[in-house]
Amino acid sequence: MVIMGSAAQVATETVDYLNKRGAKLGVIQVRLYRPWPAAAFLAALPPTVRSIAVLDRTKEPGSGGEPLFLDVVATIGEAVSDGRLTRMPKVIGGRYGLSSKDFTPAMVSGIFDELAKPSPRPRFTVGINDDVTLLSLDYDKDFDIEDPATTRAVFYGLGSDGTVGANKNTIKILGSTPRPTADGTLAAPLYAQGYFVYDSKKSGSRTVSHLRFGPDPIKAPYLISKADFIGCHQWSVLERVDVLAFARKGTILLLNSPYTPEEVFAHLPAPMQAKIIDLGIEVYCVDALEVARAAGLGGRTNTVLQTCFFAISGVLPRDVAIKAVKDSITKTYGKKSQEIVEKTHTAVDHASPTCTR
């Protein structure tokens, strides 16, 4: 596969995963383009290569192919004609990432599946439903290469409700807090990654936070597709969005709910109820607004819900997590108002016991 940009890391990680399971695949990442480094490309091309998929993140209607594809074909064709290469490999060209669509390991695997066919499509599109040219590739959307030790969490909120800020704070906490081990020593902090999806309307519109935490470096420049933890910080979001789109068997769901634990399930949309039962999802709920108001914080629920995440997820021991949250609060608000610090600490203390399964 020949590809440019951050998508090359997705391709490389997927190829490493597949090669460990017996495949014989490779990736050439193009870092310099125009002037096209033809000699460097040929030097990187293995002599045993039989077929190549070239990926472009652009669409040029009316042309014989996209820019990178045409340059690769021209370079290989000239090398074959003057004897620098002994055979012409099969070269197909595809488009990815159109309309800002995510590029995932599942798509990479689907491309290699197509390339392995006796007669692969000479042109294809991956990631969108191309119902005009009918060039879309099918791929297994459940294909997953992520480390099982990495915790994946998705949070739904509204712009300016503090959800994104709390999640950024969570990343800082997990990325800087040593972890206690069974023998009483301290392990290095977790690696952390966050990606935040905003609506163009900003304030009051939906936000989706994709967070990953794990003991090993995280190389996943794409959105989460299967989450271990899903948090819905605004009840109104449930009426407009399938918050369980990223759920899998055993996912934990945290709802900021105005209803009691006994009432909450009956107020969920019917498709959501069915999916919860189907996947065996553990549902927790908390009236974060009530906790915040009781602590004197008004409608600021972000710290309450952040504390619930730490209490439920187990990414850190509960006492360590709560201390880290409180230390972060003191650092953030200490110079502004000691009263705010004390009220927020109170909200943290009351958040965990009120979060009910």
N, C-alpha and C positions, 0 to 999 in steps of 0.2 A: 504494500500500500504506500502511495506517495501522498503527502498531505502537508499543509502549512498551519502555523498558528497553534493556539492552545489545544485544539482538537488532536494534535499529534500526541499529546500526553495521554489522552483517552485511548487512542489507538495503541500506543506503546504498552500501557498497562493491560489492555485486553489481550494483546499478542503475547505478552509474558505469561498471562494466566492460561491461555490456550496452549502455548508451547509446553508448559509444565504438564499438560495432559495429553501430550503426544503429537500436537500439531507442528508443522514446519512453516512458520509464517514470519514476516518481517515488515518493518516500517522504515521508510526514508522520510525524514522531516526536512523540508525545504526551509532554510532560514534566510536565504538571500534570493530575491526575485526581482528581475529587471534591473540590472543585467542578469540574464539567466545563466547560472553557472554550469554549463553543459559538461565540462570536463570533470568537475567535482561530482556531478550526479552520476556519470558513468563509473567513476572510481568507487562510489558507494554502492553501486548496483551489483549484487552477487552474481557470479557467472552461472549459477545453477538456477536462476529465476526462470519460471515458465509462464507466469501470468501476473499482471499488475493491475491494480485498481487505483486510478488517480482521482483524488477528491478536490473539488473546487467549491468554495462558498460564494458562488455567484451564478447567475443565469444569463446567458447571452443568446437570446432567440435569433435564429437565422444563421448562426455560425455553425461550423463543423464540429465544434466542441468548445469547452471552456478553456481559458488561457493556459492554466497549468497542464491540462491534458494535452493540448496541442503542442506545447513545448516539449513535453516528455516524449510524445510520439515522434516528433521531428528529430529529437536528439538520438533516440534509439534507431530510427530509420537510417539516419546518416551513418551511425556507427556500424550498422549491419552492412550498408552498401560499400563502405571503404574497408571492411574487414576487421574493424576493432571489436565487433561482436560476431560470434559465429552463428547465432540464430536470432530470429525476431520473436520475442515473447508476445503473448496475447495481452493487449492493453485495452482496458475498458475505462470509461469516464463517468463519474457520478457527481451529483450535487448534494450538499448537506447544509444544514443550518439556515436554510432559506426562511425568511420572515422571522429571524431570530430564534428559530427552534433549537432546542437543546440537542447536543450530540452525545450519545451515550454508548457504553460498551455493548449494549444489545444491538445497536445499529452497526457497530464495527463487526460484530460476529455475523450479522446478517449479510454484510457486504462480502466477507470471506466465504460464506456459504454460497453466495451467488457466483463468486469467482471460481469456486471449485466445480461448478457444473460443466458438463461437456460443451455447452453452447451458452455462455453467460450473456446477459443483455449488453450490447455495446454501450448503451447510455442508460443511466438510471438516476432516480432521485430517492433520497432516504430522509425520513423524519417528518414528511408532510404527506397528505393525501393528494397526490397529483392526479386529479380526475380529469384533467384536460389532455395531457400527453400520455397518461396511463403508464408512467415510467416508475411508479413507486415500488420499492422493494418491501416484501414482507419480512418480518423478523420477530423473534421471540421476545416479547416485551418483559417477560419474567426473568430473562437472563441476567444474572447478578454476579459480579466479580469482587464485591467489597469484602473486606476483612470482617469475619464474624465478631472480632473483638472491638470493632468500631461501633459506637452508639450513634444511631441516626435519629434525629428529632426534627419535626416540622411543627411550626407554630403559626396559627392564623390570628390576625388582629386587624385593627383599623388604624389608619394613619393618625399619628399624634396621640395614640392611646398608651404609649410607652412600651409596647410589646417589643419593637425592634431595639430600643434602647436597653431594655432588660436583657434581651438575648445577647447583645454585644457585651454587656457586663458579665453575663454567664461565661462567654468565651474567655474574657480576661481572667475570671476566677479560675476556671478549669485549666487555663494555660499557664497559670502561675502558682497554683497551690500544690505543694508536694502531697503525695498520697500515702497514707499509712499502709503498711503491709502486715501480713499475719505474724511475722517475727518481731514486730515492734519497730522496724526501721521505716525510713521514709523513701518512697520511690519518686522518680522524676514526675513532674506534672504531666497531665495528658496533652497530647497534640490536639489542636482545635481548629475547626474551619467553619466559617459562616458565610452564607450567601442570602441576600435579602431581595425579594421581588416586590416592587412597588407598583401601584397603579399610577397612571399619569396624573390623576386628580389629586394625588398626595393626601392632604388632611381629610380624614373621614372616609377614605376609600380603603380597600382591602390591602393588607400586607401579608406576605408569606415568608417566614424565616426558615431556612434550611441549615441545620447545624449538625456537625459531625465531631465526635470526640473519641480518641483512642490512644492506646499506648505506643503505637507506631506512627511514623509520618504518614500523612493523608495526602494521596495523590488522586484527587477526584474532582476535576474541574467541570462538574455537571451536577444537576439537581438530584435530590434524593428521589428514588422511585419506590423504595420499600422502607418504611419508617418503623423504628422500635417504639417511638413515643410521638404522639400527636397531641398538641395543645390547642384548644379553641378558646381564645381569650375574650371573644364577644359572641353572645348567644345569637345575635341577629345574623351572623355569618352562616349559621346552620341552614337558614332559610334560602340562601342563595348559592351555596357552594357545597360540593361533596367533599367534606373534610376528611373522609375516609378513603379518598382516591389513592393515597400512599400507604394504606394499611396492609398488613399481612397477618398471618396467623400469630396470635399472641401479642399483637400491638397493644400498648397502653394508651388510653384516651383520657385526657384531662379536660373537663368542661367547666368554664366559668358560668355557673347556672343560678338563676333566681329561684329554682325549685329545689325541694329537699331531695335527698338520695332516693327516697321511696317514690317520689313523683317524677323524677327527671326522665326516666326511660319512656314513660307514656307520652311525654311532650316532644320526643324526638320524631323526625320525619320517618314514615314507614320504611322506605328503602334503607335508611340508616339503621333502624332497628334490626332489619333482616341481616344486614352485613355484620353487625355486632355479634349476632347469634352465630352466623355462619363461620366467622373467623375466630370466634372465641375471644373477642376483644375485652380487655379489662377496662371498665369505665370508672373513673373517679370524678367527683364533682365538688366544687367549692363555690360558695357565694362570696367571691372576692370583694365585691362592692360593699357588702355588709361588714366584712372584716376591716376593710380600709376605713369605712365611715366610723366604726367603733373605735378605731385607733386615732381618729381625728385627721385622716388624710383625704377626706372627701371622696372623689371618684378615682383617685390614683391607685389602681389595682396592680400595676406591673410588678412591684416587689412581692406582693402576696402570691401571685401566680408563679413568679420565679422561685420562691421558696418551696412551693408545692412541687415544682418540677424536680428540685434537688431531693426533696423528701421521698418522692415516689420512684424516681428513676434509678437511684442507687449509684450514680456515676461517681459520687464521693460518699463516704460515711456521713450520716445525717448531722452529727455534731460538728464535724469538720466543715461541712457545707454551710451550715447555719452561721458558724463563726466567720467563715469567709464572706458570706453575704453581708453580715453586720459590719465587718471591717471595711467592705467596699462602700457601704452606706455612709459610714463615718468619714471615709476619705472624700466621698463625693459631696456631702452636705455639711461636713464639720465646720467649714469656714463661713457657711451661709447662716446656719441657725442650729443651735444645739437642740432646740425644741423639735425641729423637723427630724433630727437624728433619733431622738427618743421616741417620737411617734412612729417612725418607720421601724425601729427595733421592736416596738410593741406589736406592730402588724406582722412582723416576721415570726414572733413568738406564738401568735395566735393563728397563723396561716396553716402550719403543718397539722395541728390537731383537728382543724375543721375540714381538712381535705379528706373526703370519705369515699370509700369504694362502694 
